[in-house]
Amino acid sequence: MSDALLNALAEALAGLVTAVETSDEEVLDPDTAVKWLEQTGHSFAGLGAADRRALDALFREAALRQPAGAWRDEPARVSEGFGLDRDEYHATLDTLAETARRYADTVRRADPATPVPTCPDWDLGDLTRHLGTVHGWAEHLVTARPATRVRPGDLALDPPTDPLARPDWFSARADGFTRAARAADPDAPVWSPGADPSVRHYPRHVLAETLVHLADAEIALTGTARPLDPDAAAESLDHFLATAPYVPWLAEPLAHLDRDGAVLRLAARDSRTVWTLVLGGGGFTWSRGSGGAAPTAEVTADAGDLLLLLHRRYGADDARFTLTGDRGLLDDWLAAGGL
C-alpha cells in the first residue's frame, strides 16, 4: 500500500472519528456514536505494537495537515483517546507483575492447607503450585518459542514439596516470566493454545489465569474476592472469548447448545465495556459494543465479576449481577462454558 493511500485513509478515519465524537445528538444518536467508537477502539486494540505506533504517527501527521483550530486539535487527540500511543504489551506485563505480587502476599500469610472451594479438591498449596507452573511454562514458551505444543508436565519446573515454600517459588516463577516476556519480541512466532501464535498471547493468558486464581485464593480465605482492576478484567474477558473456540472442552459443549441466533450481552458497570455474543454456526461470535440484534439475555456487573461469572467462581444468582431477558440462555452458556 502506498504512503499516499495510507495517509489518505488515516486522514479520512481521523476526520470520521472526530465528526462522531463532536456531533450533536440531533445529528447522530448517542448510542450509535458510542457503538461506532467502541468497535473502532476494539479493532485498534487488536493491532500489534508496531502497527499501533505507525497508525499513531499517521493520525498525528493527518492532524498537522489541517489548519489551526478544532479540526487540527480534535484529530490530534484520536491517538490518545484510543490508546494508540500506549504500549499495551508492556502495560499488560506491568499489571501482571502487580497481580502476581498481590497473589503472593495473599497466600504467604495463609495456611496452605486451606481448602479452595472454587477449585474442588485443591487447597491453597495446590493452587500456588498450579499458578507457579503456569508462569514457569509461559516463561519457557516465550524464551524457547517452540512451534508445537509443550505441556507443563514436559518441563522441569520443580515446585517445592513443602507447601510453605511455594509462595516464594511462585514469586520467582512470576518474576522469571515477566522478565522473559519483557525481553522478547511480542510478535515472534510461538505455539499458543489460541488464535494468536505469537509471544504477545502469553502476557494476556497468564494475566487471566492470575486474576482468576487470585480471586480463588481470596474467596478461600474470606468468602469473596476483592475488586479486580476493571481494565485488566476486561482484557482477560476478551482473552477468554477469543480463546474459547480453540479449547476443545469449551468449544465442543458451546457448539451443541442449540441456541442459534440467541444473543448474550455482558455489560460492565465500572469499565463501561459491553460484549455481545451471538450463538450459532457451531459455536459463537463476539464483539465489543452493543450493536446488532437486541439481546436475548443481558448480565450487568463490574468487569471483574463478569470475568469470574464466566469462570463460574460466582453463581448467576449472586447479588452482584443484574439479569434481564432469558435466564435460561445464561444458564445454558455457563453450564457449557465453565472451566
C-alpha positions, 0 to 999 in steps of 0.5 A: 500500500502506498504512503499516499493511500495510507495517509489518505485513509488515516486522514479520512478515519481521523476526520470520521472519528472526530465528526462522531465524537463532536456531533450533536445528538440531533445529528447522530444518536448517542448510542450509535456514536458510542457503538461506532467508537467502541468497535473502532477502539476494539479493532485498534486494540487488536493491532500489534505494537508496531502497527499501533505506533505507525497508525499513531504517527499517521493520525498525528501527521493527518492532524498537522495537515489541517489548519489551526483550530478544532479540526487540527486539535480534535484529530490530534487527540484520536491517538490518545483517546484510543490508546494508540500511543500506549504500549499495551504489551508492556502495560499488560506485563506491568499489571501482571507483575502487580497481580502476581505480587498481590497473589503472593502476599495473599497466600504467604500469610495463609495456611496452605492447607486451606481448602479452595472451594472454587477449585474442588479438591485443591487447597491453597498449596495446590493452587500456588503450585498450579499458578507457579507452573503456569508462569514457569511454562509461559516463561519457557514458551516465550524464551524457547518459542517452540512451534508445537505444543509443550505441556507443563508436565514436559518441563522441569519446573520443580515446585517445592514439596513443602507447601510453605515454600511455594509462595516464594517459588511462585514469586520467582516463577512470576518474576522469571516470566515477566522478565522473559516476556519483557525481553522478547519480541511480542510478535515472534512466532510461538505455539499458543493454545489460541488464535494468536501464535505469537509471544504477545498471547502469553502476557494476556493468558497468564494475566487471566489465569492470575486474576482468576486464581487470585480471586480463588485464593481470596474467596478461600480465605474470606468468602469473596474476592476483592475488586479486580482492576476493571481494565485488566478484567476486561482484557482477560474477558476478551482473552477468554472469548477469543480463546474459547473456540480453540479449547476443545472442552469449551468449544465442543459443549458451546457448539451443541447448545442449540441456541442459534441466533440467541444473543448474550450481552455482558455489560460492565458497570465500572469499565463501561465495556459491553460484549455481545455474543451471538450463538450459532454456526457451531459455536459463537461470535463476539464483539465489543459494543452493543450493536446488532440484534437486541439481546436475548439475555443481558448480565450487568456487573463490574468487569471483574465479576463478569470475568469470574461469572464466566469462570463460574467462581460466582453463581448467576444468582449472586447479588452482584449481577443484574439479569434481564431477558432469558435466564435460561440462555445464561444458564445454558452458556455457563453450564457449557462454558465453565472451566 
